[in-house]
Amino acid sequence: MLPLSGTVAGRAPLSVGAGGDTTMELDRAAEVVVFAELAALAERGERFSVLSEEAGHRSFGADYPLVLVDPVDGSLNAKQGVPLFGLMLAVLDGPTVADTYAGLVLNLNTGEEWRAVRKQGAWRDGKPLRALQRSDGRRIELLGLESSPRALKLAQPLVDRSNKIRILGSMAISIALTSAGGFDVFCAPIPVRVFDMAASLLLLRETGGVASDVRGEGLDGLRCDLETRTTLLCAPTRALHDEAIEILRARQ
């Protein structure tokens, strides 16, 4: 996978994936590795289904558990040779965000691994994950945003109240970092796929963080499929989330 990042071969377009985006060779190569591992589980008697951004839905003998697979979250970064992209895996025992049972986010460049299990906790490289304490009580110290010029404009109220901004280009890694308190707030003001955030939202929940859409509506009832989209506002604490909601509402 890494040898293909930022290369002509890795950028080669192959087809349109199940998620609607163009599948490149690097997407295909990453997915082959993931499906080989999942097929090995099935050969050992496990029964489940898989929903992948590239290959779509595949059954391995049962509707649930359902494994969500984004083999390269941050694929534009990978295509361009920007070393920040990851693998997202989530396991669901039902169709919605609230049914996410386990999640994995793997930074494919650094090897850093984030894991969460519902009602059991979250871990970063095997150590219990706890959010950093806020260091600036007057402003948002570090704001993370989803990556488009239009998103930046829509999030202007938050930008105006922030000391610094980061746009990483990987939804899964950005929300994982929010769960650790690296970002005080992460915002996607333009609707993005729920599919891409399932594992990281579990990380956030298990560390006491809060997520909603930009109006403050909860996400638990949203379906984790390739079509459902939502805006997103998340923070490592209820206080920071409430503050961000107030900032957005004041400018509406």
N, C-alpha and C positions, 0 to 999 in steps of 0.2 A: 504493500500500500504506500508506504513512505517514499520508495524510489519513484513512484509515478507522480507524486505531487510536484506541480510546477513544470511538468514536461509536456511536450507535444503529444506523446503517446497517452499520457494520463488524461489529457483534455479531449481525446477523440470522442465525438458524440456517437452513441450507439443506437438509442431509441428513446421514446418517451416512457418514463417509468410510471408505475401505478399512481404515484402522487402527483403526476402531471408535469414534473420537471424532466429535462433531458438527462438521461442516464449517460454518464461518461465512463470510460474504461476504468478509472480509479474507483467509481461507485461499484461497478461490476466486480472488480477484483476484491474489494472489501466484503461485498455481500457473499461471494463464493466462500470465503473463510468462515463467515458467521453461519451460513447454512450447512456447511460441512459439520460444524460442531452440533448444530441442532439435529441434523440427520443422525448423528451418532447417538444422541439421547434417545431418539425414536427407535433405533435399532436395539437399544437396551431395555425397551419396553415402555418408555414414557409416552403418554398420549397428550397432545396439545395442538394448537393451531398457531400460525405465524402470520403477522401482517407486516409487510416490509414496504418501505417507501419506494423501492425499485420493483420488486417482484409481485407486490400485491398480497393477496390472501392465499395461504396454503394450509391444508389440513394434514396433520399427522395423527389422525384418529380421534380427535375430540375438539369440540368448539372452545372449551376452556380447560386449562389455563390458555390465555391468549398472549403470545409474546410479540410485543411491538419491536421492530428493528429499524433503526435509521443507521445504516452502515457508515455513513460519513455525514455527521452533522456539522455544517460549516463547509459544504462542498465547494462553494465559490473560493473560499480561502485555500482549500486543497488544490483546486484547479490552478489558482494563480501562484501557488508556491508560498503562500502566507502560512507560517507554521502554527496555526491555531484551529484545530478541528478535532472532532471526537466521534466515538461510537456511542449510541444510545440504545439501551435495551430496557424494556419494561415488561413486567409480567402482571397480567390482570386476571381476576377471577370473575369479572363481569364487564359490561360494556363502557362504563363511565370512568371519569377521573378518580372518583372515590373508590373504585374497585382496583386501583393499582396496588398490588401486593408487594412487589419488589422492583427495585430500579438500579440500573448501573449506568454511569457515565464514565467513559474512559478517554482521557486526553491522549490521542494517538501520537502526539509528538513527544510528550514528556513521560508518558506511562502512568501519570497520576490517575488514580482510580477512586471514584466515589460510589458508595453503595448505600442503599436504604432498604429496610424491611418494615412493612406496616406494623405500627405499634411496638416495634422492637428497637428502633433507633436508626442512626445513620453513621457512616464511617468514611473517613478520608485517608486513603492509603492504609487501611486497617486500623486506624485509631479513631476513637469516638469523636464525632463531629459536633462541635459547639461553636456558635456564632461569636465573633469578636464583639466586644463592647463598642458602642458608638463613641467616637472621640471628639466630635464637634456637635454640641447640642443646639447650635444656632442655625446651621445650614446643613444641607445634604453634602457630606464630604465627597462621596464618589457616586456618581449616577451612571448606571449602565443603560444603554439603549439598543433596541433592535436596529438593524443596519439599513437605513435608506434615508436620502435627503428629506423626503416628505415626513418620515417619522421624527426626524430632528425638529422640524417646524411644528408638528403637532404637540411635541413634548416641550415646547418652549417655556411654559410656566415652571416646569421642573428644572430645566436648564438654567433659568434665571436665578433659582434658589440653590444652585449647586456650586461647590468649589471646583470640581473637576468632572470630566465626562470620559467614559470609555465606550467604544463601539467595537465589540470583539468579533461579531460575525458568526458566532455559534450560540444558538439558543440554549442548548443543553448545558454547555459550560458556563454561560453567563448566569443562569438560574442557580446552578450548583455553587458558584462563587457567592451569590447572594445568600444562599443558605448558610455559608460560612461567615457572613458579615463583611466579605470583601467589597461588595456593593451595598451601600445604604438602601438604595432603591434600584430596581430594574424595571424598565417600562417598554412595552411594545404597543404604541398607540394605534397602529394599523393592525387589523386582525391577522393573526398567524395561526398555523395549525396546532390544535391541541395535541395531536400525535407527537409532535417534536418535543413537547415539554413534559410528558407524562412521568418519566423517571426523575427529572429534576424537581418537579412539584412534590413528589414524595420525599425527596431529600429535604426540601423546605419545610414541609409539614412536620417531619420527624425531628427537626431542630427548633421547632417553635415559631417558624416563620409564617407569614400570611401572604396569600395570593388571591387576586380577584381580577375582574376586568377593570377598565379605567373608570367605570361608574361605581365601582365598589361591590358589584354583584359577584357572588361566589361561583366557583368553577366546578364543584363536585359533580353536578348533574350532567356535565357536558360529555358527549360520546367521544371516546378515543378511537377515531377512525381517520381516514385520509381526507375527509371533506370538512369536518367541523373546524371552524375557526373562531378565534376570540381575540379581543385586545387583552393585554396583560399588565398588571401592576403588582409587583411583589417586593417584599422587604423582609429582613431577618427578624423583625419584631413587630408586634401590633402597633406600638407607638409610632414607629417610622412609617408604617403603612397608612395609619390614620393621618399623619402629617402630609404624606404625599397626596392622599385623596383630597384633603382640604385645599392644598395648593392648586390641584387641577380644577376643583369646583369653583374656586374663587375667580378663575379666569374664564369660565364658561359664559 
